[in-house]
């Protein structure tokens, strides 16, 4: 029977009015397009050209034949106006043409069935390395991307996270991001090793069984065994989805439409195998092997990381292209680290001396750190590129789509433009005008080697496969590949999704980058077309037109629109027929918005959205021109944050406001001059620009951002001077005084820990961190003590809570506080490191104080269980102070304490003996320590659901505990049968991942409220 996914908690992200209400993603294959729709698309093209031609002919006749352009000024106005109209019509035509190409491709596409893919998967497959460039991304975002890459149905996948964070972080938040990024690959690989190991072992048993038989023939039992392995994989995948931290709609998409959908697909196969076995049908051995290979391929991934900034021999250029180039340039080599006066260098290693070996794959899959792939992405694209007809294909990709369910209006409309661009890119492939879109792509390594350029920075050779002359490096790489005779291909399915910036400030940074670079490399198109002609291939006007439009239309469309808005043209140039030029374009785009899941009326929102983005687009275009004149590369300027939001640049706020004021002035002027045709245009722009400014930027955000920039301009705080060596030494040796500083051994508790863990300021009462002051440490040591730092700054930790349930009623009786260190290390390791410096007891006290502070928000009536070391128990005065700070009943969990250690504890303090077994030693310990609770560890519970002897032993333990006033808690409950067996044994309390996993206090409160 097919397993069902575990119920997944929905995100609690606040949703704006006008947010995206979609929950399902786009269909993998576009819905079929009717002949009527194609006919309407063709008609739109004909109408646009006809109306434009009529307008141009009429204007030429009126202005130059009749003579209305009676002065040089009027002649110039007429010429400029006709050029503006022509340029805007050209962009509209490019869209109308590409959508027709998309319709043709969607109708002609036939998806390869699994029966064609599985033999390819079971044979010798080309090697693939996935590269995920990352710069200071949130841990959750990177984890989702890495998992989507690692769960590709492709064998032997190598996934490498290219960490580009600064090697010496200047803030704790930056350091925590770096540490979490370093820890993620190993953690994910360890997770995947469990299902892969099981599938590999099952396949080995199957092969051994076949070899032991007279003939290699599968049996019905083999079918059942294979079905069981698929069911096991299904359960693991659903568990992975249940463990996912749900923050926003991207997490919901990952769980429901990647992890759970993959689980559902495997569950369908398992059910089919079980039905076949029930009918005594047996698959051929070859097919059984294919299914085993497919199962193993899902989890067969090596996940690593690489940091180019560790090495002086690699480029330090701050861009994604050089991050990728640095690693690609090392492929196929073995290297060792060598210390130089400038730092560590990575040099080629001799035989037996390699410290780093990087394979040279057949294909490189690039994936941005905020994007995800559907599980068949790598398989289908590599399978395509291995076909003879695509031997010269250098890049295969599926232009990314927007995640459904965006919580803000801005994300929704920005996502709508992304989904429309998917149609445009797919249509461009129909005309041979494909561009590489850098968020995701499968690259043929041979093609990358063909366009490689080598240069030297000092004594080190720097290889460039992807040019970084512009910030849209994928566009220039498209030209490089075309010059060399390589082609690009957009696979006509939606198998990649990428995040959309959630606020106007971050969106402006993205769109400014998109507008910067096309003009710089526009002239290189002639190189591509000359090379194509030299190879005897025909150059088509459609390809040239679409490529020029893609690279430069942002510039000319923005310039033309500003001219029309700002300059008071001669009223004779305005003609009602002119409006008809744009009507087909807007009508077709409205229909396409409906086609991809939005509303037809969103066309007006998109128009207003583009109006307020005019200064952003112009800024990027002018940056291109400036770079062309000066030769200096454009760089991103990071703007300050305000309450988890990127502030928009002053220009990007004032310019739209000026545009709105200009439209209002123009409307008033048109009324005064009775220019009614122009009034319509002015009113439309005024209304839509005002709506966009209010809906997508926000009046409050605009005021806050402008005040922030004003404050930064008026007030520049003076940085404190660094202390001299003598002053610093005096500060170290000066003894601290005062009771308050002695109390500071555990330091200050603050809710800023959420900033370090989540990358967002405040508003997270459950996440706290503790550190001690150096002065307090000096006070405890005295002036002659060792001069080791006592700061807990390197011990940034967070408290999570696991509920302890009454097994019969299902009610929460208490919570166990558990510590999580920001660098991923265990609390035991942190205490061991602190013990080596003589600070383990202080750190243990800090952990307890942090747990009690975090627990203040927990439901009333629930007791709190905290782990304490024997060393801290032996400090009764400090323990008494700690316990006095708690606002709820406290249970102290101990593992290695003696009766003497407990004698000095305050009266009424309850003790829990941790990780006990069900044998004599535990009984004797219970009798000597007289604890209030005894916690049975995982080893004591193993097999309780199936072993009668185990249940009898636990039942005796429960009875003995009750006689001694002790309550048994079973910890590590991982399944319903285990819980039911323990309840039958009389165990009153239990905890474990099946009942409730450790979560921050906010999640604990939400879970408690939902019960």
Rosetta blueprint (number, residue, H / E / L):
1 X L
2 X L
3 X L
4 X L
5 X L
6 X L
7 X L
8 X L
9 X L
10 X L
11 X L
12 X L
13 X L
14 X L
15 X L
16 X L
17 X L
18 X L
19 X L
20 X L
21 X L
22 X L
23 X L
24 X L
25 X L
26 X L
27 X L
28 X L
29 X L
30 X L
31 X L
32 X L
33 X L
34 X L
35 X H
36 X H
37 X H
38 X H
39 X H
40 X H
41 X H
42 X H
43 X H
44 X H
45 X H
46 X H
47 X H
48 X H
49 X H
50 X H
51 X H
52 X H
53 X H
54 X H
55 X H
56 X H
57 X H
58 X H
59 X H
60 X H
61 X H
62 X H
63 X H
64 X H
65 X H
66 X L
67 X L
68 X L
69 X L
70 X L
71 X L
72 X H
73 X H
74 X H
75 X H
76 X H
77 X H
78 X H
79 X H
80 X H
81 X H
82 X H
83 X H
84 X H
85 X H
86 X H
87 X H
88 X H
89 X H
90 X H
91 X H
92 X H
93 X H
94 X H
95 X H
96 X H
97 X H
98 X H
99 X H
100 X H
101 X H
102 X H
103 X H
104 X H
105 X H
106 X H
107 X H
108 X H
109 X L
110 X L
111 X L
112 X L
113 X L
114 X H
115 X H
116 X H
117 X H
118 X H
119 X H
120 X H
121 X H
122 X H
123 X L
124 X L
125 X L
126 X L
127 X L
128 X E
129 X E
130 X E
131 X E
132 X E
133 X E
134 X E
135 X L
136 X L
137 X L
138 X L
139 X H
140 X H
141 X H
142 X H
143 X H
144 X H
145 X H
146 X H
147 X H
148 X H
149 X H
150 X H
151 X L
152 X L
153 X L
154 X L
155 X L
156 X L
157 X E
158 X E
159 X E
160 X E
161 X E
162 X E
163 X E
164 X L
165 X L
166 X L
167 X L
168 X L
169 X L
170 X L
171 X L
172 X H
173 X H
174 X H
175 X H
176 X H
177 X H
178 X H
179 X H
180 X H
181 X H
182 X H
183 X H
184 X H
185 X H
186 X H
187 X H
188 X H
189 X H
190 X H
191 X H
192 X H
193 X H
194 X H
195 X H
196 X H
197 X H
198 X H
199 X H
200 X H
201 X H
202 X H
203 X H
204 X H
205 X H
206 X H
207 X H
208 X H
209 X H
210 X H
211 X H
212 X H
213 X L
214 X L
215 X L
216 X L
217 X L
218 X L
219 X L
220 X H
221 X H
222 X H
223 X H
224 X H
225 X H
226 X H
227 X H
228 X H
229 X H
230 X H
231 X H
232 X H
233 X H
234 X H
235 X H
236 X H
237 X H
238 X H
239 X H
240 X H
241 X H
242 X H
243 X H
244 X L
245 X L
246 X L
247 X L
248 X L
249 X H
250 X H
251 X H
252 X H
253 X H
254 X H
255 X H
256 X H
257 X H
258 X H
259 X H
260 X H
261 X H
262 X H
263 X H
264 X H
265 X H
266 X H
267 X H
268 X H
269 X H
270 X H
271 X H
272 X H
273 X H
274 X H
275 X H
276 X H
277 X H
278 X H
279 X L
280 X L
281 X L
282 X L
283 X L
284 X L
285 X H
286 X H
287 X H
288 X H
289 X H
290 X H
291 X H
292 X H
293 X H
294 X H
295 X H
296 X H
297 X H
298 X H
299 X H
300 X L
301 X E
302 X E
303 X E
304 X E
305 X E
306 X E
307 X L
308 X H
309 X H
310 X H
311 X L
312 X L
313 X L
314 X L
315 X L
316 X L
317 X L
318 X L
319 X L
320 X H
321 X H
322 X H
323 X H
324 X H
325 X H
326 X H
327 X H
328 X H
329 X L
330 X L
331 X L
332 X L
333 X E
334 X E
335 X E
336 X E
337 X E
338 X E
339 X E
340 X E
341 X L
342 X L
343 X E
344 X E
345 X E
346 X E
347 X E
348 X E
349 X L
350 X L
351 X L
352 X L
353 X L
354 X L
355 X L
356 X E
357 X E
358 X E
359 X L
360 X L
361 X L
362 X L
363 X E
364 X E
365 X E
366 X E
367 X E
368 X L
369 X L
370 X L
371 X E
372 X E
373 X E
374 X L
375 X L
376 X L
377 X H
378 X H
379 X H
380 X H
381 X H
382 X H
383 X H
384 X H
385 X H
386 X L
387 X L
388 X H
389 X H
390 X H
391 X L
392 X L
393 X E
394 X E
395 X E
396 X E
397 X E
398 X L
399 X L
400 X L
401 X E
402 X E
403 X L
404 X L
405 X L
406 X L
407 X L
408 X L
409 X H
410 X H
411 X H
412 X H
413 X H
414 X H
415 X H
416 X H
417 X H
418 X H
419 X H
420 X H
421 X H
422 X H
423 X H
424 X H
425 X H
426 X H
427 X H
428 X H
429 X H
430 X H
431 X L
432 X L
433 X L
434 X L
435 X L
436 X L
437 X L
438 X L
439 X L
440 X E
441 X E
442 X E
443 X E
444 X E
445 X H
446 X H
447 X H
448 X H
449 X H
450 X H
451 X L
452 X L
453 X E
454 X E
455 X E
456 X E
457 X E
458 X L
459 X L
460 X E
461 X E
462 X E
463 X E
464 X E
465 X L
466 X L
467 X L
468 X L
469 X L
470 X L
471 X L
472 X L
473 X H
474 X H
475 X H
476 X H
477 X H
478 X H
479 X H
480 X H
481 X H
482 X H
483 X H
484 X L
485 X L
486 X L
487 X E
488 X E
489 X E
490 X E
491 X L
492 X L
493 X L
494 X L
495 X L
496 X E
497 X E
498 X E
499 X L
500 X L
501 X L
502 X L
503 X L
504 X H
505 X H
506 X H
507 X H
508 X H
509 X H
510 X H
511 X H
512 X H
513 X H
514 X H
515 X L
516 X L
517 X L
518 X L
519 X L
520 X L
521 X L
522 X H
523 X H
524 X H
525 X H
526 X H
527 X H
528 X H
529 X H
530 X H
531 X H
532 X H
533 X H
534 X H
535 X L
536 X L
537 X L
538 X L
539 X L
540 X L
541 X H
542 X H
543 X H
544 X H
545 X H
546 X H
547 X H
548 X H
549 X H
550 X H
551 X H
552 X H
553 X H
554 X H
555 X H
556 X H
557 X H
558 X H
559 X H
560 X H
561 X H
562 X H
563 X H
564 X H
565 X H
566 X H
567 X L
568 X L
569 X L
570 X L
571 X H
572 X H
573 X H
574 X L
575 X L
576 X H
577 X H
578 X H
579 X H
580 X H
581 X H
582 X H
583 X H
584 X H
585 X H
586 X H
587 X H
588 X H
589 X H
590 X H
591 X H
592 X H
593 X H
594 X H
595 X H
596 X L
597 X L
598 X L
599 X L
600 X L
601 X L
602 X H
603 X H
604 X H
605 X H
606 X H
607 X H
608 X H
609 X H
610 X H
611 X H
612 X H
613 X L
614 X H
615 X H
616 X H
617 X H
618 X H
619 X H
620 X H
621 X H
622 X H
623 X H
624 X H
625 X H
626 X H
627 X H
628 X H
629 X H
630 X H
631 X L
632 X L
633 X L
634 X L
635 X L
636 X L
637 X L
638 X L
639 X L
640 X L
641 X E
642 X L
643 X L
644 X L
645 X L
646 X E
647 X L
648 X L
649 X L
650 X H
651 X H
652 X H
653 X H
654 X H
655 X H
656 X H
657 X H
658 X H
659 X H
660 X H
661 X H
662 X H
663 X H
664 X H
665 X H
666 X H
667 X H
668 X H
669 X H
670 X H
671 X H
672 X H
673 X H
674 X L
675 X L
676 X H
677 X H
678 X H
679 X H
680 X H
681 X H
682 X H
683 X H
684 X H
685 X H
686 X H
687 X H
688 X H
689 X H
690 X H
691 X H
692 X H
693 X H
694 X H
695 X H
696 X H
697 X H
698 X L
699 X H
700 X H
701 X H
702 X H
703 X H
704 X H
705 X H
706 X H
707 X H
708 X H
709 X H
710 X H
711 X H
712 X H
713 X H
714 X H
715 X L
716 X L
717 X L
718 X L
719 X L
720 X L
721 X L
722 X L
723 X L
724 X L
725 X H
726 X H
727 X H
728 X H
729 X H
730 X H
731 X H
732 X H
733 X H
734 X L
735 X L
736 X L
737 X L
738 X L
739 X H
740 X H
741 X H
742 X H
743 X H
744 X H
745 X H
746 X H
747 X L
748 X E
749 X E
750 X E
751 X L
752 X L
753 X H
754 X H
755 X H
756 X H
757 X H
758 X H
759 X L
760 X L
761 X L
762 X L
763 X L
764 X L
765 X L
766 X L
767 X L
768 X L
769 X E
770 X E
771 X E
772 X L
773 X L
774 X H
775 X H
776 X H
777 X H
778 X H
779 X H
780 X H
781 X H
782 X L
783 X L
784 X L
785 X L
786 X L
787 X L
788 X L
789 X L
790 X L
791 X L
792 X H
793 X H
794 X H
795 X L
796 X L
797 X E
798 X E
799 X E
800 X E
801 X E
802 X E
803 X E
804 X E
805 X E
806 X E
807 X L
808 X L
809 X L
810 X L
811 X L
812 X E
813 X E
814 X E
815 X E
816 X E
817 X E
818 X E
819 X E
820 X E
821 X E
822 X L
823 X L
824 X L
825 X L
826 X L
827 X H
828 X H
829 X H
830 X H
831 X H
832 X H
833 X H
834 X H
835 X H
836 X H
837 X L
838 X L
839 X L
840 X H
841 X H
842 X H
843 X H
844 X H
845 X H
846 X H
847 X H
848 X H
849 X H
850 X H
851 X H
852 X H
853 X H
854 X H
855 X H
856 X H
857 X H
858 X L
859 X L
860 X L
861 X L
862 X L
863 X E
864 X E
865 X E
866 X E
867 X E
868 X L
869 X L
870 X H
871 X H
872 X H
873 X H
874 X L
875 X L
876 X H
877 X H
878 X H
879 X H
880 X H
881 X H
882 X H
883 X H
884 X H
885 X L
886 X L
887 X L
888 X L
889 X L
890 X E
891 X E
892 X E
893 X E
894 X E
895 X L
896 X L
897 X L
898 X L
899 X H
900 X H
901 X H
902 X H
903 X L
904 X L
905 X L
906 X L
907 X L
908 X L
909 X L
910 X E
911 X E
912 X E
913 X E
914 X E
915 X E
916 X E
917 X L
918 X L
919 X L
920 X H
921 X H
922 X H
923 X H
924 X H
925 X H
926 X H
927 X H
928 X H
929 X H
930 X L
931 X L
932 X L
933 X E
934 X E
935 X E
936 X E
937 X L
938 X H
939 X H
940 X H
941 X H
942 X L
943 X L
944 X L
945 X L
946 X L
947 X L
948 X H
949 X H
950 X H
951 X H
952 X H
953 X H
954 X H
955 X H
956 X H
957 X H
958 X H
959 X H
960 X H
961 X H
962 X H
963 X H
964 X L
965 X L
966 X L
967 X E
968 X E
969 X E
970 X E
971 X E
972 X L
973 X L
974 X L
975 X L
976 X H
977 X H
978 X H
979 X H
980 X H
981 X H
982 X H
983 X H
984 X H
985 X L
986 X L
987 X L
988 X L
989 X E
990 X E
991 X E
992 X L
993 X L
994 X L
995 X L
996 X L
997 X L
998 X L
999 X E
1000 X L
1001 X H
1002 X H
1003 X H
1004 X H
1005 X H
1006 X H
1007 X H
1008 X H
1009 X H
1010 X H
1011 X L
